[in-house]
């Protein structure tokens, strides 16, 4: 133990010097160098077409010296996520040290402080559960409800990845809360940290073959990529491993090392001591159902069925991700792109091969660039596919054609297909509290219902007998939980991250600010004459990391300063297009000045049935417009980043109408576009390289 403590101390000293030079892991390389324990060889073999390399084992350290970020050292010296977390939890201090703060993320917790309070920091912890497909057994829901009242702040938070968050847990109560979750059919293992996070799937409890298969696949992937070292159970339940038996195909796939994917004789056969460079996100769905924001994940998996509805295999997308950093244009949100198709029996091996490719080649020097989307952007999809195929041991088949995507909320009452009903309940911003919390507890406990959480921060009550519909509807209505037809469509699709006061990364408000923002947006829409049943997908985050996926919204607000937001436009209602930055540093009190002219022009200039997102993509970000206007503002096209907009021209409906009338006689598409561009205040264009990268 003394030696381990000394090693950790040395790591902290090295971190402060910010000059960490260690062997970097570069994955597939034409090298036969033998290195220390855990290293392996790559051997060239002959091929009819060209020379290629077969990896026989994993993690050959390159002989080149490169820098790793400090978190890499913390992981490596932690004895597989144990040290010094276990020791820190036993101290009387209300907080844990920096190393333990990083390690506890892998166990499903973040250390936080209440930023509304001044003076002495009030340390507390947020716990996040891991619920593949959003499935929550009755027993687990009830214990989470109890824990929120007894040890938290009295609320349950539903996340955008189908999990619970408990806020306000004190350090002295952590073990009690964690062990209670574990012993009641729950887990927080891997809900945070540099590994695979919660695996999404459609939450609807349909009995249709493709839905059931997608959910089973998500659960199997979650099991395949769960940490194996046992540290989680050592820390929280004194080594008592409380978990259900895994399907045999999962165990076989995890242990298979025929293509050199595994660390031999390691407690972590897939992750090793380093785990992944950054968080990793996976979603599984069925054709048309984009309730999971499929293109925003590192891996997006789509069930492909035959004409009889029997699942045959999977299309796989790779390289999606939302996070970015303000004023660092080399960081960016990105959509996943097609990798290929695999038969259904190969999906675990294909997923494992993709994860290992990221493990071996993702950057470990700068965490801003450690997500897999940056690796694919640097390599290109062809090179990435070729490397994955070596770990997979096969070629990917051609991507199968898919129908158009749709956003599905599953709110209201629906038939499951087995004679029972399910009821989707809208929860504003995913925050269950007060009367709502009591009503849901009453229903779930009285009728012994299981629950599912949706990626849109809502909740589904499952397996409801037909005779229970009326009394359940009455209880919900008495608690103010309205059927979806009575909820403003803006609220149905809106999302916000928690942000202030507890998130340490938040720059400004999100969850606490979005109720007022939605009311103001509705007032603007009413003012310009947009019908009440029409809507805009609005998402708000307190920082650029994108937890509420604002870069997919038709109108995204991304915190960039106190009471200040970037405005992003151009996402689509079915979440298949990236938004683009329209304006920086818009103070919240000036929101109407920006949005009213946009909504007025949408109402008056849109094509039949055209959504706000499609309209802004077509008009506001029209490439031809930008090229014509760029010279007039003296900005060299090659140096332009985000477009710049003249807010002074956003002066309301009357100004727009007068400007519009002056241009009634204009003819030709180009002249009309220039007129519309000036009405929108466009004074710049996105550079072509960024557009190519996003595509």
Secondary structure, DSSP 4 states (H G I P E B T S, - for coil): -HHHHHHHHHHHHHHHHT--EEEEE--S-S-----STT---EEEE--SS--EEEESSS--EEEEEEE--HHHHHHHTSTTTTTTHHHHHTSSSSS--HHHHHHHHHTTEEEEE-TTS-SS--EEEEEE---GGGEE-HHHHHHHHHHHHHHSSS-EEE-TTS-EEEEEE-GGGHHHHHHHHHTTT---TTSSSSSB-PPB--------HHHHHHHHHHHHHHHHTS--SSHHHHHHSTT----PPPPHHHHHHHH--TTS-S-TT-SSTTTTTT--SS-B-EEEEETTB-TT-GGGSSEEEEEEE-TTS-EEEEEEEE--B----TT-TT---B--EEEEEEEGGGHHHHHHHHHHHHHHHS-SS-GGG-SHHHHHHHH-HHHHHHHHHHHHTSPPBPPPP----B-----EEEE-SSS-EEEEE--GGGEE-HHHHHHHHHHHHHTT--EEE-TTS-EEEEEE-GGGHHHHHHHHHHTT---GGGS-HHHHH-EE---TTT-TT-SS-SHHHHHHHHHHHHHHHHHHT--TT----EEEESSTT-TT-GGGSSEEEEEEETTEEEEEE---TTS-S--EEEEEEEEGGGHHHHHHHHHHHHHHHPPTT--HHHHIIIIIT-HHHHHHHHGGGT--GGG--S--B-GGG---HHHHHHHHHHTTT--SHHHHHHHHHHHHTB-----HHHHHHH-
